[in-house]
Amino acid sequence: MEEDSDSNEADNDAYSDESDPEEAGEGIAGRQSGSLNGTTASAGFKIQGEHHFSNLCAYLPEYLSGRTKLDLNVINTFAITLHMCNEHSLRLVQEVDPETNLVLKDAMADFKIELAKQ
């Protein structure tokens, strides 16, 4: 029974508020500003450069460990992206045909993440 509790502690380490922000990849998103029900919010979030959802899916696992990394999939990544867009005034953009205003077929597989225009 003790072995199970040890493995649960290791799984919970991935969710610890005591992790190094740079090591967890949070240096990219900003500094931690507080904790609510075991989740950590970021402050001072600034997006620089050009970011695409496909790149996020490819590189996000490098910043995760333990159970968090194992549980990550495209659906969870998309949900995380939507939360980040909501919390930090970001928007998801796909290329559209200027004549028809429809999303281009080549752009259906990916989208750009950028600051929402205020």
MMTF fields as JSON, N, C-alpha, C and O atoms, coordinates in Angstrom:
{
  "mmtfVersion": "1.0.0",
  "mmtfProducer": "UNKNOWN",
  "numBonds": 471,
  "numAtoms": 472,
  "numGroups": 118,
  "numChains": 1,
  "numModels": 1,
  "chainsPerModel": [1],
  "groupsPerChain": [118],
  "chainIdList": ["A"],
  "bondAtomList": [4, 2, 8, 6, 12, 10, 16, 14, 20, 18, 24, 22, 28, 26, 32, 30, 36, 34, 40, 38, 44, 42, 48, 46, 52, 50, 56, 54, 60, 58, 64, 62, 68, 66, 72, 70, 76, 74, 80, 78, 84, 82, 88, 86, 92, 90, 96, 94, 100, 98, 104, 102, 108, 106, 112, 110, 116, 114, 120, 118, 124, 122, 128, 126, 132, 130, 136, 134, 140, 138, 144, 142, 148, 146, 152, 150, 156, 154, 160, 158, 164, 162, 168, 166, 172, 170, 176, 174, 180, 178, 184, 182, 188, 186, 192, 190, 196, 194, 200, 198, 204, 202, 208, 206, 212, 210, 216, 214, 220, 218, 224, 222, 228, 226, 232, 230, 236, 234, 240, 238, 244, 242, 248, 246, 252, 250, 256, 254, 260, 258, 264, 262, 268, 266, 272, 270, 276, 274, 280, 278, 284, 282, 288, 286, 292, 290, 296, 294, 300, 298, 304, 302, 308, 306, 312, 310, 316, 314, 320, 318, 324, 322, 328, 326, 332, 330, 336, 334, 340, 338, 344, 342, 348, 346, 352, 350, 356, 354, 360, 358, 364, 362, 368, 366, 372, 370, 376, 374, 380, 378, 384, 382, 388, 386, 392, 390, 396, 394, 400, 398, 404, 402, 408, 406, 412, 410, 416, 414, 420, 418, 424, 422, 428, 426, 432, 430, 436, 434, 440, 438, 444, 442, 448, 446, 452, 450, 456, 454, 460, 458, 464, 462, 468, 466],
  "bondOrderList": [1, 1, 1, 1, 1, 1, 1, 1, 1, 1, 1, 1, 1, 1, 1, 1, 1, 1, 1, 1, 1, 1, 1, 1, 1, 1, 1, 1, 1, 1, 1, 1, 1, 1, 1, 1, 1, 1, 1, 1, 1, 1, 1, 1, 1, 1, 1, 1, 1, 1, 1, 1, 1, 1, 1, 1, 1, 1, 1, 1, 1, 1, 1, 1, 1, 1, 1, 1, 1, 1, 1, 1, 1, 1, 1, 1, 1, 1, 1, 1, 1, 1, 1, 1, 1, 1, 1, 1, 1, 1, 1, 1, 1, 1, 1, 1, 1, 1, 1, 1, 1, 1, 1, 1, 1, 1, 1, 1, 1, 1, 1, 1, 1, 1, 1, 1, 1],
  "groupList": [{"groupName": "MET", "atomNameList": ["N", "CA", "C", "O"], "elementList": ["N", "C", "C", "O"], "formalChargeList": [0, 0, 0, 0], "bondAtomList": [1, 0, 2, 1, 3, 2], "bondOrderList": [1, 1, 2], "singleLetterCode": "M", "chemCompType": "L-PEPTIDE LINKING"}, {"groupName": "GLU", "atomNameList": ["N", "CA", "C", "O"], "elementList": ["N", "C", "C", "O"], "formalChargeList": [0, 0, 0, 0], "bondAtomList": [1, 0, 2, 1, 3, 2], "bondOrderList": [1, 1, 2], "singleLetterCode": "E", "chemCompType": "L-PEPTIDE LINKING"}, {"groupName": "ASP", "atomNameList": ["N", "CA", "C", "O"], "elementList": ["N", "C", "C", "O"], "formalChargeList": [0, 0, 0, 0], "bondAtomList": [1, 0, 2, 1, 3, 2], "bondOrderList": [1, 1, 2], "singleLetterCode": "D", "chemCompType": "L-PEPTIDE LINKING"}, {"groupName": "SER", "atomNameList": ["N", "CA", "C", "O"], "elementList": ["N", "C", "C", "O"], "formalChargeList": [0, 0, 0, 0], "bondAtomList": [1, 0, 2, 1, 3, 2], "bondOrderList": [1, 1, 2], "singleLetterCode": "S", "chemCompType": "L-PEPTIDE LINKING"}, {"groupName": "ASN", "atomNameList": ["N", "CA", "C", "O"], "elementList": ["N", "C", "C", "O"], "formalChargeList": [0, 0, 0, 0], "bondAtomList": [1, 0, 2, 1, 3, 2], "bondOrderList": [1, 1, 2], "singleLetterCode": "N", "chemCompType": "L-PEPTIDE LINKING"}, {"groupName": "ALA", "atomNameList": ["N", "CA", "C", "O"], "elementList": ["N", "C", "C", "O"], "formalChargeList": [0, 0, 0, 0], "bondAtomList": [1, 0, 2, 1, 3, 2], "bondOrderList": [1, 1, 2], "singleLetterCode": "A", "chemCompType": "L-PEPTIDE LINKING"}, {"groupName": "TYR", "atomNameList": ["N", "CA", "C", "O"], "elementList": ["N", "C", "C", "O"], "formalChargeList": [0, 0, 0, 0], "bondAtomList": [1, 0, 2, 1, 3, 2], "bondOrderList": [1, 1, 2], "singleLetterCode": "Y", "chemCompType": "L-PEPTIDE LINKING"}, {"groupName": "PRO", "atomNameList": ["N", "CA", "C", "O"], "elementList": ["N", "C", "C", "O"], "formalChargeList": [0, 0, 0, 0], "bondAtomList": [1, 0, 2, 1, 3, 2], "bondOrderList": [1, 1, 2], "singleLetterCode": "P", "chemCompType": "L-PEPTIDE LINKING"}, {"groupName": "GLY", "atomNameList": ["N", "CA", "C", "O"], "elementList": ["N", "C", "C", "O"], "formalChargeList": [0, 0, 0, 0], "bondAtomList": [1, 0, 2, 1, 3, 2], "bondOrderList": [1, 1, 2], "singleLetterCode": "G", "chemCompType": "PEPTIDE LINKING"}, {"groupName": "ILE", "atomNameList": ["N", "CA", "C", "O"], "elementList": ["N", "C", "C", "O"], "formalChargeList": [0, 0, 0, 0], "bondAtomList": [1, 0, 2, 1, 3, 2], "bondOrderList": [1, 1, 2], "singleLetterCode": "I", "chemCompType": "L-PEPTIDE LINKING"}, {"groupName": "ARG", "atomNameList": ["N", "CA", "C", "O"], "elementList": ["N", "C", "C", "O"], "formalChargeList": [0, 0, 0, 0], "bondAtomList": [1, 0, 2, 1, 3, 2], "bondOrderList": [1, 1, 2], "singleLetterCode": "R", "chemCompType": "L-PEPTIDE LINKING"}, {"groupName": "GLN", "atomNameList": ["N", "CA", "C", "O"], "elementList": ["N", "C", "C", "O"], "formalChargeList": [0, 0, 0, 0], "bondAtomList": [1, 0, 2, 1, 3, 2], "bondOrderList": [1, 1, 2], "singleLetterCode": "Q", "chemCompType": "L-PEPTIDE LINKING"}, {"groupName": "LEU", "atomNameList": ["N", "CA", "C", "O"], "elementList": ["N", "C", "C", "O"], "formalChargeList": [0, 0, 0, 0], "bondAtomList": [1, 0, 2, 1, 3, 2], "bondOrderList": [1, 1, 2], "singleLetterCode": "L", "chemCompType": "L-PEPTIDE LINKING"}, {"groupName": "THR", "atomNameList": ["N", "CA", "C", "O"], "elementList": ["N", "C", "C", "O"], "formalChargeList": [0, 0, 0, 0], "bondAtomList": [1, 0, 2, 1, 3, 2], "bondOrderList": [1, 1, 2], "singleLetterCode": "T", "chemCompType": "L-PEPTIDE LINKING"}, {"groupName": "PHE", "atomNameList": ["N", "CA", "C", "O"], "elementList": ["N", "C", "C", "O"], "formalChargeList": [0, 0, 0, 0], "bondAtomList": [1, 0, 2, 1, 3, 2], "bondOrderList": [1, 1, 2], "singleLetterCode": "F", "chemCompType": "L-PEPTIDE LINKING"}, {"groupName": "LYS", "atomNameList": ["N", "CA", "C", "O"], "elementList": ["N", "C", "C", "O"], "formalChargeList": [0, 0, 0, 0], "bondAtomList": [1, 0, 2, 1, 3, 2], "bondOrderList": [1, 1, 2], "singleLetterCode": "K", "chemCompType": "L-PEPTIDE LINKING"}, {"groupName": "HIS", "atomNameList": ["N", "CA", "C", "O"], "elementList": ["N", "C", "C", "O"], "formalChargeList": [0, 0, 0, 0], "bondAtomList": [1, 0, 2, 1, 3, 2], "bondOrderList": [1, 1, 2], "singleLetterCode": "H", "chemCompType": "L-PEPTIDE LINKING"}, {"groupName": "CYS", "atomNameList": ["N", "CA", "C", "O"], "elementList": ["N", "C", "C", "O"], "formalChargeList": [0, 0, 0, 0], "bondAtomList": [1, 0, 2, 1, 3, 2], "bondOrderList": [1, 1, 2], "singleLetterCode": "C", "chemCompType": "L-PEPTIDE LINKING"}, {"groupName": "VAL", "atomNameList": ["N", "CA", "C", "O"], "elementList": ["N", "C", "C", "O"], "formalChargeList": [0, 0, 0, 0], "bondAtomList": [1, 0, 2, 1, 3, 2], "bondOrderList": [1, 1, 2], "singleLetterCode": "V", "chemCompType": "L-PEPTIDE LINKING"}],
  "groupTypeList": [0, 1, 1, 2, 3, 2, 3, 4, 1, 5, 2, 4, 2, 5, 6, 3, 2, 1, 3, 2, 7, 1, 1, 5, 8, 1, 8, 9, 5, 8, 10, 11, 3, 8, 3, 12, 4, 8, 13, 13, 5, 3, 5, 8, 14, 15, 9, 11, 8, 1, 16, 16, 14, 3, 4, 12, 17, 5, 6, 12, 7, 1, 6, 12, 3, 8, 10, 13, 15, 12, 2, 12, 4, 18, 9, 4, 13, 14, 5, 9, 13, 12, 16, 0, 17, 4, 1, 16, 3, 12, 10, 12, 18, 11, 1, 18, 2, 7, 1, 13, 4, 12, 18, 12, 15, 2, 5, 0, 5, 2, 14, 15, 9, 1, 12, 5, 15, 11],
  "groupIdList": [1, 2, 3, 4, 5, 6, 7, 8, 9, 10, 11, 12, 13, 14, 15, 16, 17, 18, 19, 20, 21, 22, 23, 24, 25, 26, 27, 28, 29, 30, 31, 32, 33, 34, 35, 36, 37, 38, 39, 40, 41, 42, 43, 44, 45, 46, 47, 48, 49, 50, 51, 52, 53, 54, 55, 56, 57, 58, 59, 60, 61, 62, 63, 64, 65, 66, 67, 68, 69, 70, 71, 72, 73, 74, 75, 76, 77, 78, 79, 80, 81, 82, 83, 84, 85, 86, 87, 88, 89, 90, 91, 92, 93, 94, 95, 96, 97, 98, 99, 100, 101, 102, 103, 104, 105, 106, 107, 108, 109, 110, 111, 112, 113, 114, 115, 116, 117, 118],
  "secStructList": [7, 2, 2, 2, 2, 2, 2, 2, 2, 2, 2, 2, 2, 6, 6, 7, 6, 6, 1, 7, 6, 6, 6, 6, 6, 2, 2, 2, 2, 7, 3, 3, 3, 3, 3, 3, 6, 6, 3, 3, 3, 3, 3, 1, 7, 7, 7, 7, 1, 7, 3, 3, 2, 2, 2, 2, 2, 2, 2, 4, 4, 4, 4, 7, 7, 2, 2, 2, 2, 2, 2, 7, 7, 2, 2, 2, 2, 2, 2, 2, 2, 2, 2, 2, 2, 2, 2, 2, 6, 3, 3, 3, 3, 7, 7, 5, 7, 6, 6, 6, 7, 7, 5, 7, 4, 4, 4, 4, 4, 7, 7, 3, 3, 3, 3, 7, 7, 7],
  "xCoordList": [0.819, 0.0, 0.867, 0.508, 2.005, 2.893, 3.441, 3.647, 3.679, 4.217, 3.25, 3.684, 1.927, 0.935, 0.958, 0.843, 1.106, 1.132, 2.375, 2.321, 3.502, 4.709, 4.52, 4.957, 3.882, 3.67, 2.691, 2.829, 1.695, 0.774, 1.486, 1.196, 2.424, 3.194, 4.02, 4.127, 4.608, 5.396, 4.51, 4.918, 3.297, 2.367, 1.972, 1.84, 1.781, 1.372, 2.49, 2.217, 3.752, 4.865, 4.728, 5.169, 4.133, 3.957, 3.014, 3.041, 2.177, 1.213, 1.643, 0.877, 2.832, 3.3, 3.485, 3.957, 3.111, 3.313, 4.746, 5.116, 5.564, 6.92, 7.928, 9.126, 7.492, 8.43, 9.023, 8.429, 10.189, 10.876, 10.128, 9.944, 9.679, 8.914, 9.657, 9.043, 10.969, 11.736, 11.785, 11.663, 11.963, 12.046, 10.709, 10.684, 9.612, 8.286, 7.815, 6.716, 8.637, 8.244, 7.417, 6.958, 7.214, 6.38, 7.112, 6.489, 8.425, 9.163, 8.718, 8.847, 8.203, 7.693, 6.4, 6.176, 5.557, 4.237, 4.204, 3.292, 5.14, 5.123, 5.388, 5.696, 5.273, 5.518, 4.24, 3.135, 4.413, 3.262, 2.771, 3.569, 1.449, 0.933, 0.111, -0.166, -0.283, -1.054, -1.609, -1.502, -2.202, -2.726, -4.185, -4.572, -4.993, -6.407, -6.779, -6.724, -7.153, -7.545, -6.487, -6.818, -5.226, -4.153, -3.703, -2.78, -4.317, -3.868, -3.125, -3.406, -2.196, -1.387, -1.709, -1.673, -2.022, -2.295, -1.006, -0.1, -0.922, 0.263, -0.101, -1.254, 0.899, 0.714, 1.805, 2.863, 1.562, 2.568, 2.769, 3.863, 1.724, 1.816, 1.97, 1.16, 3.004, 3.215, 3.557, 4.407, 2.899, 3.196, 4.082, 3.77, 5.172, 6.109, 6.356, 6.383, 6.535, 6.798, 5.521, 4.415, 5.697, 4.559, 4.448, 5.44, 3.253, 3.032, 1.883, 0.864, 2.059, 1.031, 0.678, 1.514, -0.573, -1.041, -0.225, 0.065, 0.147, 0.932, 2.279, 2.751, 2.901, 4.171, 3.964, 4.791, 2.872, 2.554, 2.412, 2.927, 1.711, 1.544, 2.884, 3.104, 3.777, 5.073, 6.018, 6.747, 6.014, 7.01, 6.523, 7.349, 5.225, 4.713, 5.19, 5.515, 5.249, 5.718, 7.127, 7.455, 7.962, 9.317, 9.307, 10.278, 8.218, 8.124, 7.364, 7.179, 6.927, 6.127, 6.864, 7.828, 6.403, 6.994, 5.921, 4.817, 6.259, 5.374, 4.042, 3.943, 3.034, 1.693, 1.146, 0.415, 1.49, 1.021, 1.45, 0.663, 2.696, 3.211, 2.506, 2.199, 2.249, 1.576, 0.124, -0.383, -0.542, -1.953, -2.163, -3.297, -1.106, -1.231, -1.63, -1.061, -2.601, -2.995, -3.496, -3.549, -3.86, -4.271, -5.517, -5.623, -6.444, -7.679, -7.366, -7.878, -6.534, -6.153, -5.373, -5.577, -4.483, -3.701, -4.622, -4.413, -5.63, -6.584, -7.367, -7.577, -7.797, -8.526, -7.648, -8.118, -6.383, -5.437, -5.285, -5.274, -5.169, -5.023, -6.239, -6.087, -7.431, -8.641, -8.674, -9.076, -8.258, -8.192, -7.185, -7.46, -6.025, -5.007, -5.525, -5.282, -6.233, -6.813, -7.804, -7.818, -8.623, -9.622, -8.974, -9.393, -7.969, -7.346, -6.407, -6.173, -5.863, -4.808, -5.098, -4.174, -6.351, -6.771, -6.013, -5.478, -5.98, -5.372, -6.491, -7.631, -6.152, -7.139, -6.492, -5.276, -7.315, -6.876, -7.273, -8.432, -6.306, -6.529, -6.164, -5.133, -7.019, -6.719, -6.771, -7.508, -5.974, -5.976, -7.307, -7.843, -7.829, -9.085, -8.871, -7.984, -9.686, -9.682, -10.301, -11.434, -9.577, -10.108, -11.39, -12.197, -11.575, -12.765, -14.003, -15.089, -13.843, -14.997, -15.117, -16.166, -14.057, -13.983, -14.121, -14.544, -13.76, -13.767, -12.346, -11.385, -12.216, -10.899, -10.321, -11.003, -9.051, -8.375, -8.206, -8.018, -8.273, -8.162, -6.838, -6.813, -5.746, -4.434, -4.371, -3.558, -5.214, -5.189, -6.088, -6.125, -6.802, -7.734, -7.019, -7.604, -5.78, -5.057, -4.34, -3.827, -4.291, -3.519, -4.101, -4.906, -3.694, -4.064, -2.977, -2.185, -2.951, -1.971, -2.574, -3.772, -1.725, -2.131, -1.514, -0.294, -2.356, -1.84, -2.638, -3.708, -2.095, -2.796, -4.05, -4.026, -5.138, -6.373, -6.196, -5.59, -6.718, -6.637, -7.631, -8.794, -7.17, -8.014, -8.567, -9.302],
  "yCoordList": [-1.188, 0.0, 1.256, 2.25, 1.228, 2.378, 2.686, 3.851, 1.654, 1.852, 2.678, 3.522, 2.44, 3.205, 4.673, 5.548, 4.954, 6.347, 7.052, 8.241, 6.336, 6.937, 7.275, 8.337, 6.405, 6.687, 7.836, 8.615, 7.959, 9.088, 10.391, 11.411, 10.37, 11.572, 11.986, 13.178, 11.03, 11.342, 11.943, 12.88, 11.412, 11.96, 13.381, 14.231, 13.649, 14.974, 15.997, 17.197, 15.551, 16.486, 17.317, 18.466, 16.773, 17.511, 18.691, 19.629, 18.662, 19.717, 20.643, 21.518, 20.464, 21.22, 22.69, 23.027, 23.57, 25.005, 25.409, 26.564, 24.478, 24.809, 24.599, 24.758, 24.252, 24.002, 25.309, 26.376, 25.218, 26.371, 26.836, 26.037, 28.117, 28.59, 28.423, 28.084, 28.654, 28.506, 27.046, 26.732, 26.151, 24.729, 24.196, 23.302, 24.723, 24.265, 24.927, 24.641, 25.813, 26.467, 27.716, 28.332, 28.108, 29.251, 30.561, 31.622, 30.501, 31.699, 32.23, 33.425, 31.368, 31.766, 32.55, 33.545, 32.107, 32.702, 33.844, 34.669, 33.919, 34.968, 34.394, 33.209, 35.201, 34.779, 34.273, 34.662, 33.4, 32.915, 34.028, 34.722, 34.201, 35.267, 34.753, 35.516, 33.499, 32.993, 31.623, 31.117, 31.039, 29.691, 29.669, 30.289, 28.952, 28.809, 27.351, 26.827, 26.697, 25.284, 24.41, 23.514, 24.659, 23.824, 24.189, 23.561, 25.182, 25.612, 26.926, 27.703, 27.171, 28.375, 29.301, 28.891, 30.541, 31.538, 32.272, 32.353, 32.799, 33.559, 35.031, 35.387, 35.874, 37.311, 37.845, 37.229, 38.962, 39.556, 38.755, 38.742, 38.091, 37.243, 38.118, 39.013, 37.86, 38.584, 37.573, 36.704, 37.689, 36.801, 37.564, 38.688, 36.95, 37.579, 36.624, 35.408, 37.168, 36.329, 35.701, 36.095, 34.725, 34.043, 32.641, 31.916, 32.259, 30.954, 30.246, 30.857, 28.96, 28.142, 26.978, 26.494, 26.539, 25.442, 24.178, 23.445, 23.913, 22.705, 22.729, 21.693, 23.908, 24.028, 23.825, 23.203, 24.344, 24.159, 22.675, 22.201, 21.947, 20.495, 19.773, 18.804, 20.247, 19.589, 19.872, 18.978, 21.105, 21.496, 21.487, 21.439, 21.53, 21.556, 20.376, 20.579, 19.157, 18.033, 18.222, 17.632, 19.029, 19.282, 20.039, 19.976, 20.754, 21.559, 20.854, 21.421, 19.635, 18.896, 17.664, 17.218, 17.121, 15.887, 15.079, 15.565, 13.859, 13.004, 12.737, 12.585, 12.684, 12.344, 13.4, 13.07, 14.664, 15.729, 15.459, 15.612, 15.06, 14.768, 13.556, 13.542, 12.543, 11.336, 11.605, 10.999, 12.501, 12.794, 13.778, 13.98, 14.386, 15.404, 14.784, 13.778, 15.388, 14.998, 16.247, 17.32, 16.129, 17.293, 17.946, 19.172, 17.147, 17.701, 18.524, 19.633, 17.997, 18.744, 19.998, 21.054, 19.89, 21.047, 22.127, 23.311, 21.736, 22.705, 23.375, 24.587, 22.599, 23.17, 24.16, 25.226, 23.813, 24.715, 25.996, 27.094, 25.846, 27.003, 27.917, 29.137, 27.352, 28.17, 28.915, 30.078, 28.264, 28.941, 30.09, 31.18, 29.847, 30.904, 32.074, 33.233, 31.778, 32.839, 33.666, 34.893, 33.01, 33.692, 34.549, 35.685, 34.021, 34.719, 35.837, 36.771, 35.754, 36.692, 37.428, 37.892, 37.539, 38.282, 37.852, 38.681, 36.561, 36.018, 35.579, 35.386, 35.425, 34.913, 33.889, 33.884, 33.031, 31.994, 32.441, 32.776, 32.443, 32.989, 31.96, 31.295, 31.837, 31.013, 31.909, 32.894, 31.551, 32.327, 32.148, 31.042, 33.254, 33.207, 33.738, 34.556, 33.265, 33.758, 35.154, 35.314, 36.167, 37.531, 37.722, 38.6, 36.91, 37.06, 36.417, 36.995, 35.229, 34.501, 34.602, 34.285, 35.041, 35.126, 33.751, 33.653, 32.692, 31.334, 30.916, 31.37, 30.053, 29.552, 28.731, 27.89, 28.988, 28.254, 26.794, 26.476, 25.916, 24.48, 24.145, 23.325, 24.765, 24.519, 24.992, 24.491, 25.943, 26.505, 25.74, 26.065, 24.745, 24.008, 23.172, 22.871, 22.799, 21.91, 22.647, 22.006, 23.969, 24.715, 26.115, 26.547, 26.816, 28.21, 28.932, 28.322, 30.243, 31.094, 31.607, 31.881, 31.735, 32.275, 33.663, 33.81, 34.682, 36.054, 36.878, 36.47, 38.052, 38.969, 39.48, 39.796, 39.564, 40.122, 41.624, 42.271, 42.157, 43.61, 44.283, 43.885, 45.302, 45.959, 47.247, 47.937],
  "zCoordList": [0.0, 0.0, 0.0, -0.632, 0.701, 0.726, -0.655, -0.997, -1.449, -2.784, -3.633, -4.417, -3.483, -4.22, -3.821, -4.679, -2.526, -2.097, -2.62, -2.933, -2.72, -3.28, -4.744, -5.188, -5.504, -6.92, -7.101, -8.045, -6.209, -6.28, -5.987, -6.611, -5.034, -4.734, -5.935, -6.226, -6.639, -7.829, -8.909, -9.594, -9.07, -10.049, -9.687, -10.568, -8.397, -7.961, -8.076, -8.111, -8.138, -8.286, -9.548, -9.572, -10.588, -11.833, -11.645, -12.44, -10.603, -10.35, -9.215, -8.812, -8.705, -7.553, -7.891, -8.977, -6.96, -7.122, -6.824, -7.037, -6.334, -5.935, -7.055, -6.823, -8.25, -9.341, -9.843, -9.682, -10.447, -11.007, -12.251, -13.169, -12.325, -13.467, -14.787, -15.799, -14.793, -16.029, -16.451, -17.636, -15.478, -15.774, -16.277, -17.123, -15.779, -16.183, -17.47, -17.945, -18.042, -19.272, -19.041, -20.002, -17.781, -17.495, -17.739, -17.755, -17.93, -18.283, -19.627, -19.898, -20.464, -21.761, -21.587, -22.276, -20.675, -20.522, -19.516, -19.572, -18.619, -17.612, -16.241, -16.107, -15.252, -13.877, -13.237, -13.616, -12.264, -11.519, -10.612, -9.982, -10.544, -9.697, -8.526, -7.6, -8.535, -7.413, -7.72, -8.837, -6.705, -6.858, -6.45, -5.46, -7.217, -6.927, -7.105, -8.217, -6.032, -6.084, -6.74, -7.516, -6.438, -6.959, -8.354, -8.872, -8.993, -10.312, -10.16, -9.248, -11.037, -10.953, -12.109, -13.27, -11.798, -12.827, -13.163, -12.333, -14.359, -14.749, -14.86, -15.102, -14.679, -14.808, -15.716, -15.849, -16.328, -17.199, -18.473, -19.039, -18.922, -20.108, -21.339, -21.577, -22.118, -23.368, -24.444, -24.248, -25.565, -26.677, -27.654, -28.049, -28.032, -28.957, -30.105, -29.916, -31.283, -32.437, -32.959, -32.591, -33.817, -34.427, -33.855, -33.784, -33.45, -32.835, -33.534, -33.856, -33.761, -34.403, -33.487, -32.725, -33.575, -32.742, -32.984, -32.039, -34.22, -34.526, -33.808, -33.339, -33.72, -32.993, -31.494, -30.826, -30.975, -29.559, -29.235, -28.223, -30.099, -29.901, -29.956, -29.228, -30.818, -30.978, -29.81, -29.38, -29.29, -28.295, -26.853, -25.941, -26.61, -25.238, -24.395, -23.225, -24.926, -24.099, -23.532, -22.502, -24.183, -23.681, -22.355, -21.602, -22.062, -20.85, -19.733, -18.657, -19.976, -19.002, -18.523, -19.146, -17.413, -16.901, -16.186, -15.937, -15.865, -15.083, -15.749, -16.966, -14.919, -15.401, -16.355, -17.289, -16.132, -17.006, -18.441, -19.375, -18.605, -19.943, -20.544, -21.736, -19.725, -20.212, -20.606, -21.55, -19.896, -20.158, -21.306, -21.741, -21.795, -22.834, -24.171, -24.595, -24.819, -26.17, -26.89, -26.289, -28.152, -28.936, -28.337, -28.314, -27.862, -27.288, -26.037, -25.887, -25.141, -23.934, -24.297, -23.697, -25.273, -25.708, -26.261, -25.996, -27.019, -27.561, -26.431, -26.46, -25.441, -24.303, -23.537, -23.138, -23.332, -22.666, -23.477, -22.923, -24.788, -25.675, -25.572, -25.512, -25.551, -25.425, -24.094, -24.05, -23.011, -21.705, -21.752, -21.25, -22.35, -22.451, -23.286, -22.949, -24.364, -25.195, -24.392, -24.493, -23.605, -22.797, -21.71, -21.486, -21.043, -19.921, -20.346, -19.58, -21.562, -21.956, -23.257, -23.924, -23.617, -24.811, -26.064, -26.799, -26.288, -27.498, -28.432, -28.009, -29.699, -30.642, -31.556, -31.75, -32.108, -33.028, -34.43, -34.677, -35.348, -36.681, -37.737, -37.642, -38.743, -39.908, -41.14, -41.177, -42.146, -43.385, -44.1, -44.181, -44.615, -45.359, -46.767, -47.011, -47.675, -49.051, -49.034, -48.582, -49.519, -49.46, -50.28, -49.973, -51.31, -52.154, -51.53, -51.569, -50.958, -50.42, -48.905, -48.343, -48.244, -46.787, -46.121, -44.97, -46.857, -46.326, -45.971, -46.593, -44.975, -44.575, -45.721, -46.306, -46.033, -47.1, -46.705, -45.531, -47.688, -47.429, -46.741, -45.824, -47.169, -46.563, -45.111, -44.333, -44.743, -43.39, -42.421, -41.234, -42.899, -42.035, -40.974, -39.934, -41.218, -40.304, -39.178, -38.261, -39.225, -38.231, -38.093, -38.919, -37.052, -36.889, -36.127, -35.409, -36.295, -35.637, -34.334, -34.256, -33.309, -32.012, -31.911, -31.981, -31.747, -31.687, -30.689, -30.237, -30.352, -29.456, -30.143, -31.332, -29.403, -29.95, -30.089, -29.235, -31.148, -31.361, -30.44, -30.366, -29.739, -28.74, -29.265, -28.558]
}
